[in-house]
């Protein structure tokens, strides 16, 4: 059990993770359970949607690329483009923060590093734990959707659900690795949480609203949300855009290693 | 024994063996705040070395440089001849460490913490750690959250001893230990020294260092004040005598005596307070010529020497560099 930093990091989460999982399962299940009702009431919904301002629709993940009134469009906007992804994002941020800045904040880092383990390993093993548990959260979404899909006639494809769930993992790790990076470079816990969570919210709104203003529309491409949602993996399956997120994550983890190597450990 | 085990035998005017810890002009600033400055220390193997100074003097700074948690601003430090910034992992393998700011994983039990650190050290036999915990009367089955600060300290010691390290670096090891446990801890240190291992411990508690250490370095405001054998410091220690006489005496008669630093009389010259460096023989013999009602003696301890170093910055500022010729 407690045989490596990786396993210990997983062990730390053994009770808390249950609640994250329950939250993710509940959100996914409740969302798809609503689909049949929505579908039968679609006239009222179409009218409602037509009255909403464009920006609002964009934020709901219901731009032209995704039709809110199809099963995949609905699931995408409610799960992958909003609540579900944010659960995964905040979970990854909590792990990224705890890894280095949190350990220093609790003043246990000295004792951990007095063991013959390089600082790099603390970064890489805690990040591996973050990646594994975030993947488990996304896998719960995958399982729920795959189970409900035939029963409720949502019209999802297995390839689409798989790609979008993998994309959710990468989206969450983008921000989780920012938290890890800021914690590793500065050792400041509140900064790590603040910047990464702030970046998640800010880029979410930029991705939704920037396209409405031509002069700043390009800023959308700076957000991880764009690289997940723009090519609509839930409908189109795996696309190369997801690799952009992978590269960003690798870069942030690399900076984390560099940053923690070079600085003093805070007491 | 083969000659390779004694690499320094040929060195002239030096210790027999290479120092376990050595710092060369070690300087550490936190921004503009001084941690330590121009620190030169040598700790020989098989010693219990006391690193003495008030809080904030730079003890933890020095220790954290030795373990490469922080990097020197200038100068350098080596443990087992390995420069701290070059290969800290090789150093960590051979060092047991007790942090001064002791915090541990609250959710674990004591036993779980030992299991975890044993795994990180690749040590499967936790017998030594459990033996130390038992000696210190620590219940390892409870969670660390429920431990008192004394119990946390005991667990911190148990994990420091876990891999039978050649060198123990203990930052304020007796913090929170009750007197009985301090005794146990001291016998643990003596046992460690008897096995030829080295102990480097910091403290702001003088009598403790005096009782256990072979050599002591005194640090103040980030600078080394002195390094000396404890026996040597004790000689400098000032004894205090308070003598009550049956009739008034003249303090000047005592002030002239050898070793007497000060003599003050109170209660109409019937109570004499003496501060004496070294032997009290002359003063006692002089007092015997008068009617002595009572004598109160305060054990001459390192504290007196220590306080002298602190109160007077000019005292012995030439550090002796670990007592060895360079």
Contacts between the chains, C-beta under 8 A, distances in Angstrom:
chain1	res1	chain2	res2	distance
A	1	B	115	7.9
A	2	B	108	7.7
A	2	B	112	5.9
A	2	B	115	5.2
A	2	B	116	3.9
A	2	B	119	6.2
A	3	B	116	7.8
A	3	B	119	4.2
A	4	B	119	6.7
A	4	B	120	7.5
A	5	B	120	7.4
A	8	B	116	5.8
A	12	B	105	7.9
A	12	B	107	7.2
A	106	B	103	5.8
A	107	B	99	7.9
A	107	B	101	5.2
A	107	B	103	3.7
A	108	B	103	5.2
A	108	B	104	6.3
A	108	B	105	6.2
A	109	B	69	7.9
A	110	B	64	7.2
A	110	B	67	7.7
A	110	B	69	5.8
A	110	B	97	7.7
A	110	B	99	4.5
A	110	B	101	7.2
A	111	B	97	7.4
A	111	B	99	5.6
A	111	B	102	7.9
A	111	B	103	7.5
A	111	B	104	6.6
A	111	B	156	7.7
A	111	B	159	7.6
A	112	B	120	7.9
A	113	B	67	7.5
A	113	B	69	6.3
A	113	B	92	7.8
A	114	B	67	5.9
A	114	B	92	5.9
A	114	B	95	7.3
A	114	B	97	4.0
A	114	B	99	7.5
A	115	B	92	6.3
A	115	B	117	5.9
A	115	B	120	4.0
A	115	B	121	5.7
A	116	B	89	4.8
A	116	B	90	7.8
A	116	B	92	4.3
A	116	B	93	4.5
A	116	B	120	7.2
A	116	B	121	6.3
A	116	B	122	8.0
A	117	B	89	7.4
A	117	B	92	8.0
A	117	B	120	5.6
A	118	B	89	5.9
A	264	B	30	7.9
A	264	B	69	6.9
A	264	B	70	4.0
A	264	B	71	6.3
A	265	B	64	7.5
A	265	B	69	4.2
A	265	B	70	6.6
A	267	B	60	7.4
A	267	B	64	7.6
A	267	B	101	5.4
